Amino acid sequence: MNYRGQNARRINPSARRPAVAPGGVIRFAAGLYLAQTQPGLEGVAWSEIAFRCGASGAARELARRTIGDRAGATIFHAERIDSLRALRSVEDLFALVGYRRFAPANPAAPARPGAALERVRAAVHGARHIDEALETRARFTPGGRAGRRIQFRVVARMAGDHEFRRVDFRRAVENAMVERGDHVWRLADDEAGADVEFWATMLPGEFLLALRLSDERMRHREYKAAHLPGSLRPAVAAAMAWLSEPAEHDVTLDPFCGAGTVLVERAHLGRYAKLIGGDSDPAALAAARENIGPRHQPLELHEWNATALPLARACVTKVVTNLPWGRRHGSHEENLALYPRALAELRRVAAPGATFVILTADSRLMDQAIRRERMRPERIFRVAILGAPATIYVMRNS
Ligand SMILES: C[S@@+](CC[C@H](N)C(=O)[O-])C[C@H]1O[C@@H](n2cnc3c(N)ncnc32)[C@H](O)[C@@H]1O
């Protein structure tokens, strides 16, 4: 019997229509890192990494991988990673400490889970760069402990067909870690007790062992005090703001701002002329006010209907927004009228050449609205947000 990765049965939009060429050969060496984001946004994450590494040393991307429908990764080499603490489009950063290629499981052949797990165990024993990674981690996330005795935990992920279950895969990695002689490795009782986390990933034909360098602060932002259902993952909002190519003169508008995530993330990516946000729901606006706080100015927040904005013609240069998907917010029927009206209104308030970065799960409706406006997307990203297929359109106002 073959076991499939936990999420393998769900549709993976980025595997079906990749926004970037996936794959790439991993030649395992010291100084390899893995940055994780939502599937489909690996290329955006890499673009931010390359930009931030620019000042402190060269970085080179080797490969991209999609791990089920919950994670995408860019794998890269970097001399130094200090500047990557500022990353915003990445949810977690890891050092790659072990890597092995295997022949993919053959569904026609009798399964030999013991032999397959033995290969995993050997790969963990042979993981060569754990000490360098522990040192990097201590520098990257102050407070990280790395003595001789180390309590660890293993997060195990599988995508594709495999001869073993995920729980057995995790146990094989845990046991192999304890058997290593380089430190006194103790399995932590719980997440809080772990000094370090190893993320073990089994893909078709590939095993990756990575040490987590970042902690939850990279993924969850301290500003998100007020949280609304349907609120965007901060790293996705940051990736969208990054795609708008932030510039000093930006007047950036989010007409469906919800809890304000896009606006805060844009503010963190550099100077701007003004941020403008609005929402039809007063509770969402209150959450946005709380999350944005007094820090990011100049800022305008309005209660409004995005199909009739109280804004002058051609006054904004960037529109970055997450439309109502018709699930938590509104319905498909409401979106039939909303999407074309909102897009026409956004074109009115946007200056010629203004950039639009728009996320929606209803790509059929959005495609129709775009055709009606005779717009042509410059880039389309098929992504998965917490497993839900969605699309990001990048367009310019004519
Ligand atoms: C997908 S959510 C946006 C989430 C937001 N990006 C965040 O991170 O919180 C869509 C938002 O659009 C708002 N909305 C729905 N119809 C609207 C309309 N006609 N005009 C303005 N806002 C609207 C909803 O209240 C909701 O807050």
Ligand as a Chemical Component Dictionary entry (heavy atoms), coordinates in Angstrom:
data_LIG
# 
_chem_comp.id                   LIG 
_chem_comp.type                 NON-POLYMER 
_chem_comp.pdbx_formal_charge   0 
_chem_comp.three_letter_code    LIG 
# 
loop_
_chem_comp_atom.comp_id 
_chem_comp_atom.atom_id 
_chem_comp_atom.alt_atom_id 
_chem_comp_atom.type_symbol 
_chem_comp_atom.charge 
_chem_comp_atom.model_Cartn_x 
_chem_comp_atom.model_Cartn_y 
_chem_comp_atom.model_Cartn_z 
_chem_comp_atom.pdbx_ordinal 
LIG C1  C1  C 0  -11.588 39.398 1.582  1  
LIG S1  S1  S 1  -11.990 40.640 2.713  2  
LIG C2  C2  C 0  -10.531 41.613 2.773  3  
LIG C3  C3  C 0  -9.627  41.125 3.835  4  
LIG C4  C4  C 0  -8.453  42.054 4.101  5  
LIG N1  N1  N 0  -7.490  42.032 3.013  6  
LIG C5  C5  C 0  -7.793  41.686 5.429  7  
LIG O1  O1  O 0  -6.648  41.243 5.445  8  
LIG O2  O2  O -1 -8.456  41.785 6.462  9  
LIG C6  C6  C 0  -13.083 41.624 1.794  10 
LIG C7  C7  C 0  -13.601 42.867 2.515  11 
LIG O3  O3  O 0  -14.438 43.558 1.595  12 
LIG C8  C8  C 0  -15.488 44.176 2.312  13 
LIG N2  N2  N 0  -16.554 44.504 1.342  14 
LIG C9  C9  C 0  -17.473 43.681 0.795  15 
LIG N3  N3  N 0  -18.228 44.352 -0.110 16 
LIG C10 C10 C 0  -17.758 45.639 -0.131 17 
LIG C11 C11 C 0  -18.090 46.797 -0.876 18 
LIG N4  N4  N 0  -19.066 46.794 -1.787 19 
LIG N5  N5  N 0  -17.363 47.915 -0.652 20 
LIG C12 C12 C 0  -16.358 47.936 0.257  21 
LIG N6  N6  N 0  -15.998 46.872 0.986  22 
LIG C13 C13 C 0  -16.689 45.723 0.800  23 
LIG C14 C14 C 0  -15.844 43.185 3.396  24 
LIG O4  O4  O 0  -16.457 43.841 4.492  25 
LIG C15 C15 C 0  -14.464 42.595 3.735  26 
LIG O5  O5  O 0  -13.894 43.255 4.845  27 
# 
loop_
_chem_comp_bond.comp_id 
_chem_comp_bond.atom_id_1 
_chem_comp_bond.atom_id_2 
_chem_comp_bond.value_order 
_chem_comp_bond.pdbx_ordinal 
LIG C1  S1  SING 1  
LIG S1  C2  SING 2  
LIG S1  C6  SING 3  
LIG C2  C3  SING 4  
LIG C3  C4  SING 5  
LIG C4  N1  SING 6  
LIG C4  C5  SING 7  
LIG C5  O1  DOUB 8  
LIG C5  O2  SING 9  
LIG C6  C7  SING 10 
LIG C7  O3  SING 11 
LIG C7  C15 SING 12 
LIG O3  C8  SING 13 
LIG C8  N2  SING 14 
LIG C8  C14 SING 15 
LIG N2  C9  SING 16 
LIG N2  C13 SING 17 
LIG C9  N3  DOUB 18 
LIG N3  C10 SING 19 
LIG C10 C11 SING 20 
LIG C10 C13 DOUB 21 
LIG C11 N4  SING 22 
LIG C11 N5  DOUB 23 
LIG N5  C12 SING 24 
LIG C12 N6  DOUB 25 
LIG N6  C13 SING 26 
LIG C14 O4  SING 27 
LIG C14 C15 SING 28 
LIG C15 O5  SING 29 
# 
